[in-house]
Amino acid sequence: MSKDNSSRSKFYLDLDNKWTAHNYKPILVVIKKAKGIWVWDVDGKKYMDCLSAYSSQNFGHGNPKLVNALKKQLDKVILTSRAFCNDAMGTAAKKLCELTGYETLLPMNTGTEAVESALKIARKWGYEKKGVGKDKAEIIVCENNFHGRTITIVGFSTDPDTYTGFGPKTPGFKVIPYGDAEALEKAITKNTVAFMFEPIQGEAGVLIPPEGYIKKVQNICKESNVILIADEIQTGFYRTGELLACQYESVKPDMTLVAKAVGGGVFPVSGVLSSREIMAVLTPGSHGSTWGGNSAGMAVLEAVCDLLVEEDFSQKSKDLGKYFMDGLKEIQKKYPEKIKEVRGRGLLVALELSEKARPYTEALMNNSPIGVLAKETHEFSIRFAPPLVITKKEIQWALSIIDKVFAEVN
Ligand SMILES: *Cc1c(COP(=O)(O)O)cnc(C)c1O
């Protein structure tokens, strides 16, 4: 880091280093304040946030409508547990279901929990509705998947950094190539209960499947009586231009998993969306979460749904995403030996480099007087996913900094 050693940042980085687990390799910026697309570090330097907490901040840091909804709720009641009922959960669930076209919501807190919940529902559905033999249920997932960090989920990851040291793997999962509908057809057996996939693989570096893939996998699942589960935790809520990325192919999966943006960047909220019929396998006592459906999170969820109705994020994400990608393609033409590919959909965009990405993300951060915060995914790609409230002019500025950094870094 090219920061002076006496800076305040250094003080906090040393604290982190000494007192917390080293399970991340963050960009070394210590943020103390954020508003919209901008964040400020403890030394007062300003940066554009081009990561949005992995799409959690789709509506901008500290979005006033969402912060106010949370503040209002905090003064009333925050958490009762599901031992009792509250006046926020049903209201929010109705709005989210009506918005997404689903019949029912299982509210949870983090993305990982939504994924785990869906896997449990799929297995139970397999035994009770499909007639799969005891403990024989199989779930199919894709190579390069990212679905979270629990012991079961990392067991079907194909990324050694994610699974190494955490065995034995939970049985009952099969991994097939991403974007290959035929591979799914071949992998399905009479014991297959579900196929879970990301409509665009975000953590893998914004990998987009071939046109028609989502429709094909839906048809294959329908024919074989297999539940289709879309993990929209990163792609949902207009990040890729549509409310849900599966809507690009007019597909409504049997289950959709939401988190990140659904908490508006102000509170952890996640959920499983599905039909009443599938969700009915969950009976009292079979699943739960102390914080799932809490009043604070549900008040935020309701406000997020209202925001999505009031403001047009779709056109913004599509138009600005195209503008951003066109600009990046111009930059690619100038540095073809450094940039292999520009890809993306909506405002989920990535550069694939022919060399390591870290020097570029660090140079973007160090740009003076205003930095750009982006993060490499794996070693060779950089993801750009600014809050959807960004403007064309601000993207233009970001492009000029990206251009400058590619000219300077060797
Ligand atoms: C972030 C993410 C998760 C996990 O969500 P957490 O809230 O970190 O547990 C799962 N799936 C996808 C696609 C994600 O991007």
The ligand as a Gaussian input file, in Angstrom:
#p B3LYP/6-31G(d) Opt

LIG

0 1
 C      -22.898000     -13.532000      -1.746000
 C      -23.503000     -14.732000      -2.335000
 C      -23.983000     -15.783000      -1.533000
 C      -23.800000     -15.821000      -0.036000
 O      -24.397000     -14.745000       0.611000
 P      -23.923000     -14.318000       2.098000
 O      -24.893000     -13.260000       2.488000
 O      -22.517000     -13.855000       1.999000
 O      -24.045000     -15.522000       2.962000
 C      -24.610000     -16.843000      -2.170000
 N      -24.764000     -16.870000      -3.513000
 C      -24.310000     -15.878000      -4.306000
 C      -24.528000     -15.948000      -5.773000
 C      -23.646000     -14.777000      -3.758000
 O      -23.165000     -13.815000      -4.538000

